Amino acid sequence: MRPRGSPPASEQEERLNQLSSKNAAAPEPLAAANLYRACDPAGLGFGSTEEAKPLEGVIGQDRALEALRLGARVGKPGFNLFVTGPNALGIRESVSAILSREARGRPEPPDWIYVNNFAAADRPVAIELPPGRARDRAAQDRAVVGSEEQRR
């Protein structure tokens, strides 16, 4: 069964033959004038890029961004967002901006750290800390480990 809208197999084969034929005409070289498109800076609405307002969001991804906004508003335990895509699209910046905006006015969440469980190494112990304290705790732990290594 062929996909809807695609030509019959015989037409597809004919087109492939035309494209791969040794008798197919070589493409015409492009003229230099066709490689450049002039842009009138006066039409941009700013004098320098320092004055330009950054675009918000990922162009052409309105539904995805709305889903992200909706997901950011879900206040249920265990609900997470998973965002993926090519780095070049500015996804990280857009997600960060949306989540920062949604977080305004909400209480700051606690920090969580995981420490080794010597009794069951495959099950680390989760410790909840007041907001902003995880980095201090990590620095303290590194200092303790470092001093132990120096004693050896």
C-alpha positions in Angstrom: 0.0 0.0 0.0 1.5 3.4 -1.0 1.3 6.4 1.2 -1.7 8.8 0.5 -0.8 11.4 -2.1 2.3 9.6 -3.4 2.4 8.7 -7.1 2.0 5.0 -8.2 5.2 2.9 -8.1 5.6 3.1 -11.9 5.7 6.9 -11.7 8.2 6.8 -8.8 10.4 4.5 -10.7 10.3 6.7 -13.8 11.2 9.7 -11.7 14.1 7.9 -10.1 15.3 6.8 -13.5 15.2 10.4 -14.7 17.1 11.7 -11.7 19.8 9.0 -11.9 20.1 8.8 -15.6 23.5 9.5 -17.1 21.6 11.4 -19.8 20.1 13.8 -17.2 21.1 17.4 -17.8 23.5 18.9 -15.3 22.0 21.7 -13.2 22.7 25.2 -14.4 25.3 27.2 -12.3 23.9 30.0 -10.2 24.8 33.5 -11.1 26.5 35.5 -8.3 23.5 37.9 -8.2 21.3 34.9 -7.2 23.5 34.1 -4.2 22.9 37.4 -2.4 19.8 39.1 -1.1 20.0 42.7 -0.2 18.4 43.9 3.0 17.6 47.5 3.7 18.7 48.2 7.3 16.1 51.0 7.6 13.3 48.4 7.4 14.6 46.5 10.4 13.2 48.8 13.0 16.4 49.3 15.0 19.8 51.1 14.5 22.0 48.4 15.9 21.6 44.8 17.2 22.0 46.2 20.7 18.6 47.9 20.3 16.9 44.8 18.8 14.5 43.0 21.2 15.3 39.3 21.4 12.7 36.9 20.0 10.9 34.9 22.6 10.2 31.3 22.2 11.1 28.9 19.4 9.7 30.0 16.1 7.1 27.6 14.7 6.7 25.7 18.0 3.6 27.5 19.4 1.9 24.2 20.4 5.0 22.9 22.1 5.5 26.1 24.0 1.9 26.1 25.2 2.2 22.5 26.3 5.3 23.5 28.3 3.5 26.4 29.9 0.6 24.1 30.8 3.0 21.5 32.2 4.8 24.1 34.3 1.5 25.0 36.0 0.8 21.4 37.0 1.4 21.4 40.7 1.1 17.7 41.4 3.9 15.6 43.0 5.7 13.4 40.5 4.7 15.4 37.4 7.8 16.2 35.3 8.5 17.8 32.0 10.8 16.2 29.4 12.0 18.5 26.6 14.3 17.5 23.8 15.4 18.9 20.5 18.4 20.2 18.6 20.5 22.7 20.5 20.5 25.2 17.6 16.8 25.9 18.1 17.2 27.8 21.3 15.1 25.3 23.2 17.1 25.6 26.4 16.7 29.4 26.6 13.0 29.2 25.8 12.4 26.5 28.4 14.4 28.4 31.0 12.5 31.7 30.3 9.1 30.0 30.5 9.9 28.1 33.7 11.4 31.2 35.3 8.3 33.2 34.5 6.0 30.4 35.8 8.1 30.2 39.0 7.6 33.9 39.9 5.4 34.2 43.0 5.7 30.6 43.9 7.6 29.4 47.0 11.2 28.4 46.3 11.3 24.6 46.2 13.7 22.6 48.5 17.0 21.3 47.4 17.6 17.6 47.2 20.9 15.8 47.5 21.6 12.1 47.2 24.3 10.5 49.4 25.8 7.1 49.3 23.9 4.3 51.1 26.7 2.1 52.5 24.2 -0.6 53.4 22.7 -0.7 49.8 25.0 1.0 47.3 22.3 0.8 44.5 19.8 2.8 46.7 21.3 6.2 47.5 19.7 8.2 50.4 17.7 11.3 49.4 18.0 14.2 51.7 15.8 17.3 51.5 17.5 20.6 52.4 16.2 24.2 52.6 16.3 26.1 49.3 19.8 27.0 48.3 21.6 24.8 50.7 22.7 21.9 48.5 25.8 23.7 47.2 27.0 24.5 50.7 26.5 20.9 51.7 28.4 19.7 48.6 31.3 22.0 49.5 31.3 20.7 53.0 31.3 17.1 51.8 34.2 17.7 49.4 36.1 19.3 52.3 35.5 16.3 54.5 36.5 13.8 51.8 39.5 15.9 50.9 40.7 16.0 54.5 40.2 12.2 54.8 42.3 11.7 51.6 45.1 13.9 53.0 45.3 11.8 56.2 46.0 8.6 54.2 
